[in-house]
Amino acid sequence: MLDIRNLLTYCCRGERLVSGHWNSMLNRGIIFSIFERLKVLQEE
């Protein structure tokens, strides 16, 4: 869970520095991967 929190923090902080960072993370599939991992962890 700590890794997922770190990735989401990275996305939030990145948006402060670079406009459109969230959009980039969405287009690259990073956000989707995070949610998929959360789903797996929830099922365990």
Summary of the structure (lengths in Angstrom):
residues: 44
radius of gyration: 11.2
end to end distance: 12.4
largest distance: 36.0
contacts: 95
relative contact order: 0.16
helix: 84%
strand: 0%
